[in-house]
Amino acid sequence: MAVIALVVAMIATTTLRSGLDLRQQTAQFVETLRAQGNVGLVLLGLAYVPASLLFVPSPLLTISGGFVFGMVRAVIAISLGSTLAASITFFAGRTLLRHFIEQKVANDLRFRALDQAVAQHGFKIVFLSRLSPLLPYNLLNYAFGVTRVRFRDYVLASWTGMFPGTCLYVSIGAAAKSLTEVTSDSSQSSSAQQALFGFGLLATVLVSVLLTKIAKKALVDATFVVPTAEN
């Protein structure tokens, strides 16, 4: 299983290092889904699964979906698809990587304390992290799978936390007049996006403070229960 995870990581690294500009290809892919109607919407949602597993950024996919399918239908398909993708990647991290990583940190008291903190306050931490555009979305999907956050909390917090960003990017695409505008850098810059970025920055600070506070308390509590040599 660790070998499979390594292969996935290598593919993702190769893709990122290749410096390929996938803007035009992504827009054209979504455009081909237009003729498929509702099936195309389903395929659009499912496209987030390999994107999440392979660390491929998805904002342009979301913007293109808004341009091709309009605000309402694209938001529904993308919100469900991105949540499904996050859930599948979460399970990949929990099944493929958990045992491997646990072996590496089995004696690390700090990791055990952090794991306990996320287990107790998982919804808050996941929700705030999803609001932030500064935190690596795809990496977090795997990372949360390694912790003991409850799957129910993870899914609900991911869906609600990602929803504002989904609506924003879809609205940018829905307002575009052509595919050329969708793929241009200017299409991804707006006052609304800047506002969301500022809000996401605040969420980043909050999740960092919350994690530090909870983990510190859990670490202190764990320290008191660790057996000593005298016992």
FENURGI-V781296 format. One record per pair of residues at least 24 apart in sequence whose C-alpha atoms are under 10 Angstrom apart, sorted by the first residue. I is the first residue (numbers start at 1). J is the second residue. D is the distance in Angstrom with one decimal. If there is no record, write none. Layout:
BEGIN
i: [I I]
j: [J J]
d: [D D]
END
This chain:
BEGIN
i: [1 1 1 1 1 1 2 2 2 2 2 2 2 3 3 4 4 5 5 5 5 5 6 6 8 8 8 9 9 9 10 11 11 12 12 12 12 12 13 13 15 15 15 16 16 16 16 22 22 22 22 22 23 23 23 23 23 23 23 23 23 24 24 24 24 24 24 24 25 25 26 26 26 26 26 26 26 26 27 27 27 27 27 27 27 27 27 27 27 27 28 28 28 29 29 29 30 30 30 30 30 30 30 30 30 31 31 31 31 31 31 32 33 33 33 34 34 34 37 38 38 38 40 40 41 41 41 41 41 41 41 41 41 42 42 42 42 42 43 43 43 44 44 44 44 44 44 45 45 45 45 45 45 45 45 45 45 45 45 46 46 46 46 46 46 46 47 47 47 47 48 48 48 48 48 48 48 48 48 49 49 49 49 49 49 49 49 49 50 50 50 51 51 51 52 52 52 52 52 52 52 52 52 52 52 52 52 53 53 53 53 53 53 53 53 53 53 53 54 54 54 55 55 55 55 55 56 56 57 57 57 58 58 58 59 59 59 59 59 59 60 60 60 60 60 60 60 61 61 61 61 62 62 62 62 62 62 62 62 62 63 63 63 63 63 63 63 63 63 63 63 63 63 63 63 64 64 64 64 64 64 64 64 64 64 65 65 65 65 65 65 66 66 66 66 66 66 66 66 66 66 66 66 67 67 67 67 67 67 67 67 67 67 67 67 67 68 68 68 68 68 68 69 69 69 70 70 70 70 70 71 71 71 71 71 71 71 71 71 72 72 72 72 73 74 74 74 74 74 74 75 75 75 75 75 75 75 76 76 76 78 78 78 78 79 79 79 79 79 79 79 79 79 80 80 81 82 82 82 82 82 83 83 83 83 83 83 83 83 83 84 84 84 85 85 86 86 86 86 86 86 86 86 86 86 86 87 87 87 87 87 87 87 87 88 88 88 89 89 89 89 89 89 89 89 90 90 90 90 90 90 90 90 90 90 90 90 90 91 91 91 91 91 91 92 92 92 92 93 93 93 93 93 93 93 93 93 94 94 94 94 94 94 94 94 95 95 96 96 96 97 97 97 97 98 98 98 98 98 99 100 101 102 102 109 109 109 109 109 109 110 110 110 110 110 110 110 111 111 111 112 112 112 112 112 113 113 113 113 113 113 113 113 113 113 114 114 114 114 114 114 114 114 114 114 115 115 115 115 115 115 115 116 116 116 116 116 116 116 116 117 117 117 117 117 117 117 117 117 117 117 117 117 118 118 118 118 118 118 118 118 119 119 119 119 119 119 120 120 120 120 120 121 121 121 121 121 121 122 122 122 122 122 122 122 122 122 123 123 123 123 123 123 123 123 123 123 123 124 124 124 124 124 124 124 124 125 125 125 125 125 125 125 125 125 125 125 126 126 126 126 126 126 126 126 126 126 127 127 127 127 127 127 127 127 127 127 127 127 128 128 128 128 128 128 128 128 128 128 128 128 128 128 129 129 129 129 129 129 129 129 129 129 129 130 130 130 130 130 130 130 130 130 130 130 130 130 131 131 131 131 131 131 131 131 131 131 131 131 131 131 131 131 131 132 132 132 132 132 132 132 132 132 132 132 132 132 132 133 133 133 133 133 133 133 133 133 133 134 134 134 134 134 135 135 135 135 137 164 165 165 165 165 168 168 168 169]
j: [92 95 96 97 99 100 95 96 97 98 99 100 101 96 97 96 97 53 92 93 96 97 96 97 53 54 55 53 54 55 54 54 55 51 53 54 55 56 54 55 54 55 56 54 55 56 57 56 57 60 61 183 60 61 64 179 180 182 183 184 185 60 64 179 180 182 183 184 61 183 58 60 61 62 63 64 65 183 60 61 62 63 64 65 67 68 179 180 182 183 64 179 183 61 64 65 61 62 63 64 65 66 67 68 69 64 65 67 68 69 179 68 65 68 69 65 68 69 69 69 73 77 69 77 65 68 69 73 74 76 77 78 81 74 77 78 80 81 77 78 81 69 74 77 78 81 82 74 75 76 77 78 79 80 81 82 83 84 85 77 78 80 81 82 84 85 78 81 82 85 78 79 80 81 82 83 84 85 86 81 82 83 84 85 86 87 88 89 85 88 89 82 85 138 82 84 85 86 87 88 89 90 137 138 139 141 142 85 86 88 89 90 92 93 138 139 141 142 89 138 139 136 137 138 139 141 137 138 136 137 138 82 137 138 165 166 168 169 170 188 169 170 173 182 183 187 188 169 170 173 182 165 166 167 168 169 170 171 172 173 166 167 168 169 170 171 172 173 174 175 176 182 183 187 188 169 170 172 173 174 176 178 179 182 183 169 170 171 173 174 182 166 167 168 169 170 171 172 173 174 175 176 182 169 170 171 172 173 174 175 176 177 178 179 181 182 170 173 174 176 178 179 170 173 174 170 171 173 174 175 167 168 169 170 171 172 173 174 175 167 170 171 174 170 166 167 170 171 173 174 163 166 167 168 169 170 171 163 166 167 163 166 167 170 158 159 160 162 163 164 165 166 167 159 163 159 158 159 162 163 166 154 155 156 157 158 159 160 162 163 155 158 159 138 141 137 138 140 141 142 144 145 154 155 158 159 141 142 145 151 152 154 155 158 141 142 145 138 139 140 141 142 143 144 145 138 139 140 141 142 143 144 145 146 147 151 154 155 141 142 144 145 146 151 141 142 145 146 139 140 141 142 143 144 145 146 147 141 142 143 144 145 146 147 148 145 146 142 145 146 142 143 145 146 142 143 145 146 147 146 146 146 146 147 218 219 220 222 223 226 215 216 218 219 220 222 223 147 215 219 147 215 218 219 222 214 215 216 217 218 219 220 221 222 223 147 148 211 212 214 215 216 217 218 219 144 146 147 148 149 215 218 147 148 149 214 215 218 219 222 147 148 149 210 211 212 213 214 215 216 217 218 219 144 147 148 149 150 211 214 215 144 147 148 149 150 153 148 149 150 214 218 149 150 153 210 211 214 147 148 149 150 151 152 153 154 157 149 150 151 152 153 154 155 156 157 158 161 153 154 157 161 206 207 210 211 149 153 154 157 203 204 206 207 208 210 211 153 154 155 156 157 158 159 160 161 207 153 154 155 156 157 158 159 160 161 162 203 207 157 158 160 161 162 200 202 203 204 205 206 207 208 210 157 158 161 162 200 203 204 205 206 207 208 157 158 159 160 161 162 163 164 165 200 203 204 207 157 158 160 161 162 163 164 165 196 197 199 200 201 202 203 204 207 161 162 165 196 197 198 199 200 201 202 203 204 205 207 162 165 196 197 198 199 200 201 203 204 197 200 201 203 204 200 201 203 204 162 196 193 196 197 200 192 193 196 193]
d: [9.8 8.3 5.3 7.5 9.5 8.8 9.8 6.2 6.4 9.5 8.9 6.8 9.6 9.0 9.8 7.8 9.5 9.9 8.6 8.7 6.6 7.1 10.0 9.7 7.6 6.4 9.1 9.1 7.3 8.5 9.3 7.1 9.2 9.8 8.6 5.1 5.9 7.5 8.8 8.6 8.7 9.0 8.3 9.9 8.6 8.2 10.0 9.9 10.0 9.0 9.9 9.3 6.9 8.6 9.4 10.0 9.8 8.6 5.6 8.3 9.7 9.6 10.0 8.3 8.3 9.0 6.2 9.2 9.9 9.4 9.4 7.2 6.2 9.8 9.9 7.6 9.7 8.7 7.6 7.0 9.7 8.6 5.5 8.2 9.1 9.0 6.7 8.9 7.5 7.0 8.6 8.1 9.9 9.0 9.0 9.8 7.4 9.4 9.8 6.3 6.3 9.6 9.1 7.0 9.1 7.8 8.2 8.8 6.2 9.1 8.6 9.3 9.3 8.3 9.1 9.3 6.4 7.1 8.9 9.7 9.1 9.5 9.2 9.7 8.6 9.8 7.8 7.7 7.3 9.0 6.0 8.4 9.6 10.0 6.6 8.9 9.5 8.1 8.9 9.9 8.9 9.9 8.5 7.0 7.1 7.6 9.8 8.7 9.7 8.8 5.2 5.0 7.8 6.7 3.9 6.7 9.3 8.4 8.7 8.8 8.6 9.0 5.6 8.0 8.1 7.6 9.2 7.6 8.7 8.5 8.0 9.9 9.7 6.0 5.5 8.8 8.1 5.7 8.6 7.4 7.2 9.1 7.2 4.2 7.6 9.1 7.3 7.8 7.7 9.7 9.2 9.4 8.1 8.4 8.2 9.9 6.1 6.9 9.8 8.7 6.7 9.9 8.3 5.4 8.5 8.0 9.4 7.8 8.7 8.2 5.9 9.5 8.5 9.9 7.2 9.1 8.8 8.7 9.5 8.1 9.7 9.2 8.6 5.5 7.2 10.0 10.0 7.9 9.5 8.6 8.0 9.2 9.7 9.6 9.1 8.4 10.0 6.7 9.0 8.7 8.1 9.4 8.8 7.9 7.6 9.6 8.2 9.1 9.2 9.6 9.9 9.6 7.1 9.1 9.3 6.0 5.8 9.4 9.2 7.7 8.8 9.6 8.7 5.1 5.0 7.5 6.1 4.3 7.6 9.6 9.0 6.9 8.9 8.7 8.3 8.8 7.6 8.9 5.7 8.3 9.2 10.0 7.8 6.5 8.2 9.1 6.7 9.7 7.0 8.2 10.0 9.6 9.0 9.7 7.5 4.3 6.3 7.2 4.5 4.6 8.2 8.8 9.6 9.9 7.4 8.2 7.9 4.2 4.3 7.1 6.3 8.0 7.9 7.8 9.9 7.6 9.8 7.9 7.5 9.7 9.6 8.9 9.3 9.3 7.9 7.7 8.1 7.9 5.3 8.8 7.8 9.8 9.7 6.1 6.1 9.3 8.3 5.9 9.0 9.0 8.9 9.4 9.6 9.8 9.1 8.9 6.8 9.4 9.8 9.1 8.4 6.6 6.2 9.5 9.3 6.6 8.9 9.8 9.5 9.5 9.3 7.3 9.3 8.8 9.9 7.0 9.2 7.7 6.5 9.8 9.7 6.7 8.7 7.9 9.7 10.0 9.1 8.1 8.4 9.6 9.1 9.8 6.9 8.8 9.8 6.7 5.7 9.4 8.3 9.5 8.5 9.9 9.2 9.4 8.8 8.7 7.7 8.9 5.6 8.5 10.0 9.9 9.1 7.9 7.7 9.1 7.5 9.5 9.0 8.2 10.0 8.1 6.6 8.9 8.6 9.3 9.7 8.0 9.2 9.2 5.6 5.8 9.4 9.4 7.9 9.5 9.7 8.5 5.0 5.2 7.6 6.5 4.6 8.1 9.9 8.6 8.8 9.4 8.7 7.8 9.3 6.1 9.0 9.1 8.9 6.9 7.4 9.4 9.7 9.7 7.5 4.5 6.7 7.6 4.7 5.9 9.3 9.8 7.5 8.5 8.1 4.3 5.1 7.9 9.1 8.1 8.5 9.6 9.5 9.4 8.2 9.1 8.4 7.0 9.3 9.1 7.3 4.9 8.1 8.5 9.7 7.7 8.2 9.7 9.9 7.2 10.0 7.6 7.9 9.2 7.9 8.7 8.8 6.3 9.7 9.0 9.6 9.3 8.9 8.9 9.2 9.2 8.6 8.0 8.3 8.7 5.8 7.8 8.3 5.0 4.8 8.4 8.4 6.6 9.1 8.4 9.7 7.8 8.9 7.8 5.0 8.2 9.6 7.1 7.6 9.4 8.5 5.3 6.1 8.0 8.3 9.1 8.1 7.1 8.6 9.0 7.9 6.9 9.0 9.4 9.4 8.9 8.9 9.7 7.6 9.6 9.3 5.7 5.6 9.0 8.5 6.3 9.0 8.6 6.9 6.7 5.6 9.0 8.1 8.4 8.4 10.0 7.1 4.8 4.3 6.7 9.7 8.6 7.5 8.9 9.2 10.0 7.9 9.6 9.2 9.3 9.2 8.3 9.2 8.3 5.1 7.1 9.4 9.8 6.6 7.0 8.6 7.9 8.4 9.7 8.9 5.1 6.2 8.9 7.8 5.6 8.6 10.0 8.9 9.5 7.5 9.9 9.9 8.0 8.7 9.7 9.6 10.0 9.3 8.5 9.8 10.0 9.0 5.9 8.9 7.5 7.3 8.2 6.4 9.0 9.2 5.8 6.4 9.9 9.9 7.9 8.6 9.1 8.1 9.6 8.4 4.6 6.0 8.4 7.1 4.9 8.2 9.1 8.9 8.4 9.1 10.0 6.9 9.7 8.3 9.2 5.4 7.0 9.3 7.3 5.8 9.4 9.6 9.3 8.6 7.7 9.3 8.4 6.9 6.5 9.7 9.0 6.5 9.1 7.8 6.1 8.5 8.4 4.8 5.5 9.0 9.6 8.9 8.5 8.6 9.2 10.0 9.8 8.9 8.9 5.2 6.2 8.7 7.8 7.5 8.5 9.0 7.8 5.3 8.6 9.1 6.2 7.9 9.9 8.7 9.0 9.1 8.5 7.4 8.9 7.5 3.8 6.1 7.9 5.7 5.6 9.3 9.2 9.7 8.5 8.3 6.4 9.3 9.2 5.8 7.5 9.2 8.5 8.2 7.2 7.0 9.4 7.2 9.1 9.4 9.9 7.4 9.7 8.3 8.6 7.4 9.4 9.5 7.3 6.9 8.2 8.0]
END
